[in-house]
Amino acid sequence: MEQTLSHYFGYTRFRPGQKEIITNVLNQHHTLGVLPTGGGKSICYQVPGLMLGGTTLVISPLISLMKDQVDQLQTMGISAAYLNSSLTMKAQKEIETQLVNGELQFIYVAPERLENEMFLRLLRHVNLKLVAFDEAHCISKWGHDFRPSYQAVIHRVLAMPQQFAIVALTATATTEVQQDIMTSLGIHVSHLIKTSIKRSNLIFKVNNTYQRQKFVLNYVKEHQNVSGIIYCSTRKQVEAVYEALEDANIPATYYHAGLSAKQRDEAQHEFLYDRKRIVVATNAFGMGIDKSNVRYVIHYNMPGDLESYYQEAGRAGRDGLNSECILLFSDRDITLHQYFISSSTADDDYKEKMGEKLTKMIQYTKTNKCLEATLVHYFEPNEKLAECQKCSNCEAQNKTYDMTKEAKMIISCVIRLGQKEGYQTVIQVLRGEESDYLKHQNYEGLSTYGIMKSYTTGELHHLIDELRFKGYLNEYDEILMCDRSVEQLLNEDVQILTTPFKTKSKERVNINTVEGVDRHLFNALSEVRQKMSDQLDVPPINIFSDYTLEEFAKRKPTTKQEMIQIEGVGSYKLKHYCPQFLEAIQNYKTHV
Ligand code: ADP
């Protein structure tokens, strides 16, 4: 088992749960594996598939996933193909012939294909050893992405005459969904193998900013050379955010179901091949996107339930390196989801369930508790967790800043300005800036003019945002006005706390988890990988993951023997890809 893992994949150790799942499958037990995103579910059918010989049938609900997986297997010298409607009839026929002739170790199909009688007949002549149900939560009505066609094909698969094991895999499954999958596929509860859904390399943040667009622009500017996904809830919003990035000259691409299949493929391709570092998308993007080096996922809007959130956010950091998952939200998101539920045509039971899920999602945005612990608790109520000490709530608890003095100054200024100015003027007055408008309005003579000179515009923005969030200020038609509660603040002993905003803009994700990585060499090796990716037309991370490149840049191997020791280098890759990397490392060493 270990030998197959290292020969093909170049990995030395199994991740938690993998070995148990594989052993179970090799013993011919139908198995449900629940591993977190990035936990390595593919290996759970790929390794036993290779070991059992014959053909493994992988049923997967998304076309994009199949292509990525097949490309990856092929870069390891494994014979694999997928069958779906994106292929020409001729290409489909060729693959069917290969399949019947036993030339394919892996065949990927969408569930709908199994509704086709011809295909089923053909499948009966295939030496099937293993059937994998990927993204198995789509089978369950209680999952967040129920696909009726997936449920419908199960009995057809179970009725196939060959002797084969079944493995179902999913990342986010509540106990109820797990039960549903096991009942549907005839999996005994003793063959449920799950590991903690916790992913320690993810840093969760919730931000109730009123200026989402601005937040995003600042954030992506600070994270220029890494890949990220920005999820929005509507197509319109996707386009608006994309345009804002474009206006700011930040290269990005966008993706939603309203685009043609060709446009969507292109967007995905540009992202996967590192030609565009940012993709702005609706939740139509990403299921099955195997891009392991996504360093951040920003949700521009709050999703309707924690399963969707965790799954989408979990597309960050699949390579195990530190990554951020940031949720921006406003109360308007809540109203929208409530509307979706109430106007849905589903039965009352279902609506009630969705309502409960929405409540949990809202709680996540409002809680003061550790975000990681809150998420894990939702999926695994019995798992005891220590606070993560790195999410935005843990950080806020550790460090608070008393902004009462600043709050009073800002509110006095808003009052002196007659409650008829917006952010920009209020900030300019507080900072004592000079402008024709301020002069013309006689604002320079106000007692609050220049009382917060030492604060930056960004810091004042943050403080005003906080006062809005806490309900002291309201904004109507871009005009800041005081709420009645300010009287209390001005006259009584009230304390207002915020996060230490003065350090805020400097907070960054530390993405260099491999210590001692030579960044110059890493960049040089990334270029080699990018060139190779262009030549071979495969995504850069299929050649080597960022983790493997970091290891190269740390250990600087100069021989094949040294290189094979590194995680992610298997025999096939050693022979076909490593020479160019060895050369680059040698060059680098002689020139530095
Ligand atoms: P998911 O569970 O999200 O489907 P994948 O199967 O795509 O995860 O695996 C995520 C990443 O982790 C991939 O790049 C994969 O090659 C890598 N991986 C999987 N298993 C191991 C392992 N045992 N050791 C090192 N890397 C692994």
Residues whose N, C-alpha, C, O or C-beta is under 5 A from the ligand:
A	BS01	ADP	Y11 R13 F14 R15 P36 T37 G38 G39 G40 K41 S42 I43 D290 S292 R318
